[in-house]
Amino acid sequence: MATPNEIIEGILAKTLGTSVNKKTGKEKNKPVAEFELVYDSPSETLEPVYFWIVDMMNNLFGNKVEKLVDNFSSSPGGGHFSELSQKKNILQKNVTEAMGTVNTVIKSIVNIVYDLKDFEIRLAHYDDAKSKDKNKAEAGLLALKQIWMDNVDIKRGVGSINALASGNLQFVTLRDAFMIANSVEDVKNMDLNDRVKRILEPRIDEFLKWKDLSEIELRKRFNIEKNYLKSQVSMLQLYSRWVKPYLKAASQLEMKEPGRNPAVVTAFNTLWLELTIFGKSQIDFKDALISKQMPNGIKKPKRDYFSCVLVNFSFRGIPQKVGQHYTFGGRANVKFQAYALNKEELDLLEQELKKSDIEDMLKLIEGSTTESLDEMKKDIDYFLNKKDVDKKEEEERKSKDTNPFSALFNFKTVYKKEEKEEEIKEIKIEDVKKDSYVEGIMRALAADSASEACFNVYDIYKKAHNMASHDSPFEE
């Protein structure tokens, strides 16, 4: 997995190139400023180092600081590894039990959806039979007659219309006459043998009664199944909300593979932490004009530019249990890096981070079933949001999102307004245009601002902790 600074440098390499910046003497895709701090104290905890810098960054960037990376590795021989493993096993057991119940409910929903589809197909014939379009009404009625013969009349055995028409009794005209006649009166007016009429009249009368009664019962079943689908979906939403915190916590307790990192020794009681925070501040075009940092008479560029500071923490600690939790003393390597990015480059960074964060673990749950779940979502939305034919006069009602798969598998909010979700367009680095003349000036201002902010965090921390520092390169 690429680190945030590697992602940023990869993006800038495509948008700015890798040529040397004459002002900084560095490649254009590299940080415009970079500082490093090493703090080694086995007796003091590492948390104050982290939170002091986080608070300072929040003051500089108006509480717009984000945590991008949070990884850890414990040595298998240490107590910290054992305790976290026990916690993870308990969470995984809870997740497994909850997911078993969720799978049962999902199977029930799948069966209900398929039943509703069958009901809808059957009810479509009844609707067609009532159509004002003569051809459509005739086709619907013929379909119902065929269903009646195949499912109801067939139970008579040799006395069924199909058997009589094809058997030894040779009532050859019986089937065709049944399909043509739409009432008992139609049978009486047909030029048929009396024997055929005596069989056909009660069958037509029975079919017409069956048609009316079966439609009523079928619509009742359809509505009952829809209500049952709603209850099952609500139950799935409930289980989804229950399993979500356990699933997320279990994924967060997954340790990063230390590989060949010499800081993590199997028999030692050691811990390796990697944390990355990111702060950004937008460059104000109007302020730049007022302070004469921009030439007069130019328009504001289309893209916004940001001064950005990336702080990467690498902690090598010795876990010590105090009460119910652990404290960590050890060595902290803190690297401060400054970048100047535009809005599109920040969006690309966010897009790349989403591909490699905790959601990777959640995708394992979806696996190859993503497409089938999307299809199931469409079916659920279709049946639960569909209006009944008898209630067309009612106003369109606003309803909560009844699809549970977003809560369970994609971890979005469970409730939202009933509207079409806008597809998130993936940004391609090839579509990011190069800086214009004005944007180049804005990027330079962002670079200066980022460099100064980066140095201030580094410098103030050292001075606040009685460490040797040097004069600011930004003071005249």
N, C-alpha and C positions, 0 to 999 in steps of 0.2 A: 504494500500500500504506500502510495506516494505521500510525503509529508506536505503540509500546506505551503511551505516556502518553495518546495520543488514544483508544486502545481502552479504557483504564481509565476515562478521563473519560466516555466514551460509556456504559459500563456503569453508573457511579455516577449519571449523569444520569437513567437509567431507574429505578434502585433507590432513590436518595435525592432526586432532583429537582435543580433548578438554583437553588433559593432561597438567599439569603445566610445563611451560618452566623454567628450572633451572636457566637460566641467568637472566630473567626478573621477575621471580616469579609470572607470570600471565599465564592464560590459553593460549595455542598456537593460538587459533583463535581470541584472543583479540588484541587490538592495542599494538604494541611494545612500544609506548610512547603516553602519553595523557596529554594535558594541557587545562585549561579553563580560559577564560578571561570574566569578567563582566564589562560593561561600561554603566553607567546610567547617562544620562544628558538630561532632558526634553527640555532644551533651545537650545541644539546643535543638528544638524541633524545627521542621522545615515549613510548617504551615504559616508562620508569620512572614516568611520570605514571600510566599505566594500571595497571601492576602494583602500584604502591604503594596505590592506591585499592582494587584487587581484594583485596589481602592484608588491608587494614584492614576491609573489608566482611566478609571471611571470619571475622576475629576477632570482629566484633560479632554476626554471625548464625550462628555455629557451622558454618562451611563449607557454608552452604546458599545460596550465591550462584550464579546462573545467568546465562549470556550469552544475551540474547534477540535481539539484532540485530548483524550483522557484515557491513557493506556497504563497498565501496570503489569509487572511480572514479579512473582515471589519465588524464592528458592524452595524446592520441594521439601527440604529438610527442616524448614523453619516452622514455627508455630502459626505464623500469619497465614501460610499456605493451607495448613490443616483446617484452621477455623473458617477461612473463606470457602474452602471446598465443602465443608459441612453445610454452610449457609446456602451455597449454590445447589447442593443435592436436595435440600428441603424445598427450595423454590422450584427446581425442575420436577420434583414429585407432584407439587401442587399444580404446575402447568400441565403435566401429563394427565392427571385426573380431570382437570377442567377441559382439556382439549378432547378427551374421550367423550365427555358429555356433549361438547360442541359438535363433534362429528356425528353423533347420534341425531341431534337436532337438524343438522345439515341434510342428512339422509332423508329425514322426514319431510323437509322442505322440498327436496328434489322430487320425491314421490307426489307431493301435493301439487307442485307446479305441473308435472306431467299429467296428472288427473284433470287439472283445470284446463290444460290444452285440449284434452280429449272432449271435455264438456263443451268447450268453446266451439270446437269443430262441429259437434252435434247440434248445438244451439244455432249455429249459422244456417243449417238447413231449415229450421223452423222460421227464422227471420226471412230467409229467401222465399219460403212458401207464402208469406204474408206480403211480399213485395208487390208494388203497383206495376212493376215491369212484368208483362205477361210471360215472357220467356224465362225470366229469372224465377218467377213464382212456380212455373211448371217444372223447372229443373229441381227446385227445392222439394216440391211435393213428390216427384219421382224418387228422389234420394230417400225421403222418409218411407215411401212404400217399400223400397228395397231393404231398408233397415228393418222394417216390420216383418217382412217375409223371412229375412235371415235370422232374426232373433226371437220373434214371437210366434209367427205362424209355423215355423219349422218344427216347433215342439209337438205339433199334431202328427208328426211322422208321415205315414203314407197318406194321411188326409190333408196334408199341407198343399198349398197351391203349386209349389215346385214339383212335388211328388205326383200330384194329379195330372199336371201338364206333361210330364215326361214318363209316366208309368204306363201300365197296361190299360188303364181306363181311358187313356188318350183324350183327356180334356185339353186338346191342343190350343184352343183359343182362350183358355181360362186366364193364363198369365198376361197375355196382351190386353185382354178386356179389363183385368184388374188395374193394369198400369194406366189405361185410358180413362176409366171411370173415376169421377171425383165426388160422386154422391150416389145415393140409392136411386134417385130419379134418373140419373144417367144410365144406370144399369137397365132400368125398365124400358128406356127408349132405344136401347141397342138391339140390333138385329142378331139375336143370339138364341140358341136352343134353350128351351125352358129348364132343362136339367142344369145347364151352365148358370142361368140366372138364379136358380134356387141356391146354388153354392155361392155365387158371387155376391148376392145382396147382403147376407149377414156378414160376409167378410169385409165388404166396404164399410158397413155400419160399425163393425168392430174396429177397423183401422181408424176411422174418423174419431171415435171415442178415445182410442189409444193415443192418437196424435195430440189431442187437447190435454188429456191427463198426464201423459208422459212429459209434455213441455213444462207443465206446472211443477212436477216433481223434479225434473232435471234442473230447472232454474233455482229451485230450493236447494238442491244438492250443490249447485254451483256457488250460491251465496254462502252456504255453510262451509264449504271448502275454502272460500276466500277468507272468511272470518277465522277459520282454523289456521290458515297461512299467516294471518296477521298475528295471531297469538304465538305461533312458532317463531316468527321473526322477532317479536318482542322478547321472547325467551332467549333467542340467540344474541340479541343486543345485550341482555342482562349478563349472560355468560361472558360475552366479549369484554364488557367493562370489568368483570371480575378477573379475567385472566390477563388483561393488558398489563397491570402493574407488575404481576409476577413474571410475565414474559420479558418485560423490559428490564427488570432488576436482574433476572437470570442472565440476560445477555450482557449486562454491564459488569457482572462478576466474572465474565470470561477473561482469562489472562491472555496477554499477548505472548506469543512464542518468543522467548528470549534469543533463540538461535545461538550464535557464538559470542554473545555479549559477556565479557569477562567479569562484569559486576555481579552476575547471578551465578553463584556457585551452589551446587546441589546440597552439600552438607552444611553450608553456612546459613545463618539466619539473616538474609538480606532481602532488600526490596528495590526494584527499579521502577521509577515513575516517569512518564512522559506526558507533559501538559503543554498545550499551546493556546494562547489567548490572542484575540485580534480586536483592535480598535480602529475606528475610521471616523473621519470628520470631513464634511463636504466643504469645498472651497467656494466662498461667496463671491460671485462675479461682480456684484455691485460694490462690495467693499474693496475689491481689487481695483476697480475703476476710480473710486474715491481716493484711495491711497496712491494712485498713479502707478500701480504695478502693471496695468494694462494700457495699451495705446488708446487714445481717445478716438471716438467715432466708429468703434467696432461693435458688432452685435454679439449677443450671448451665444456661445456654442450650443449645439443640440444636446451634447452629452455632458453630464455632470462629472466633475473630477473630485477625487477624495485623497486626502493624506491618510496613509494607513501605517499602523505600527503592529508588527507581529512579534510576540514574545514567546520564546520556546524554553520550557523548563525541563531539565533532565536531572532527576533526583536519584541519588544512590543512598538509600537509608537503611537503618537498623531498626526493625520493628520492636517496640517495647510495649507490653501490655500494661495498661493503667486502668484498673477497674474493668469496665465492660468494653473498652475500645483500645486501639493502639495509637501510640505516638511514634513519630519518625525523626530520628536525628541522623545527620550524615552530611553528604556533600551535595550542593546545588550548583548546577551549571545553568546560567540564565543568559540567553542570547537575544539581543534586541535588534530588530531589523526594520528598516523604514522603506516603504514603497509608495509610488504614486500611481493610482489606478483610476480608470474611468468606470462608469456605471456598467457597461457591457462586460468589462473584464471582471468586475465584482460578481456579476451574474454567472459568468463562466466558472469562477472560483466556487460559488455556492453550488452550482450544478455538479462540479467534479467532487466536491465534498459529500454530497448526497449519495453519490455512487459508492462511497467507501466507508460510510459511518455505520451506526448500529442497524440501519435499515437492511444492510447486507444479511444480517442474521435473520431478520423477519422474512426476507425473500426465500430463505431456505424452507420456511413453512409453506409458502406458496408453491415453490418448485415449478414443476411443469404444468400446474393446474391453474395458472393465472388466467389463461384464455377462457377456460371453462367457468371460472368464478365470474369473469366479466359477463359471460353469456347468462349465467344465473342471475346476476344483478339486473340485467335488462328485463328478464322474465318477471322478477319480483316487482320491479318498478312498474311494469306494464299492468300486472294484475291488481296491485294495491293502489295505484294511482288512477286506474281506469274508472270512468264515471258509469253509473248504472243507467240503462236506457230510460227507466221510469223517472229519473231525477234530472233530466236535461234542463228543466226550468230553474233549478237551483243555481245560485252563484258559485263561481269557482272557489273552492275552499283551499286555504293554505294549510298544508300539512307538514309534519316533521318528516325528515328523511327516514324511511322505513327499511332501508337496505343495510344489513348488518355487516356486510363484507368489508366495507371501508373501515369500520371500527376494529374489526378483527384482524384483517390482513394488511391494511395500509396505514392503520393507526391515525386516521383523521377523526374529526369530531363526529359523534354519533348523530347529532341533530343538526339540521340545516334547512334553509328554505327550499321549497320545491322549485327547482330551476335547473336548466341544463348546465352541467359543469363545463366550464371552459377548458379546453385541452391546453395543457402547458406545452408551449412550443419549445423544443429543444434548441438551444443556441449552439451554432457551429462556429468554431474559431475562424473559419474561412470567411464568414460573413461580417466579422468585425473589421470596420474600415480603419485605415491609418489616420493619425492625427492631422487635422488641418493646421494652418498657421496659428490661428487663435487657440486651438486646442493644445498645440505644442507649448504655448505660453502658459496655459492653465496647468498643464502637467508639470511644468517647471516650478510653478508656484506651489503645487501640491507636494512636489519633491522637497522643496525647501522647508515647507511647514512640517512634513513628516520627519525630516531629518532633525529639526529642532525639537519636536515632541519626543522623538526617540532618545535623543541625548538628554533631555530634561528628566525623563523617567530614570534613566541610568545614573545621571549625575546626582539627582536629589536623593535617590536611595543610598548612594555611597556616602554622601554628606550626612544624611540622617542617621547613619550607623557608624559615624566617626571613621570612615575609610578615606584614604587619600584619593583626591580627584584632581582635575586640571581645569584650566579656564575654558569657558564655553567658546567654541569656534564661531558662534552666531552673534556674539556681542562685539560691537564696534569699539 
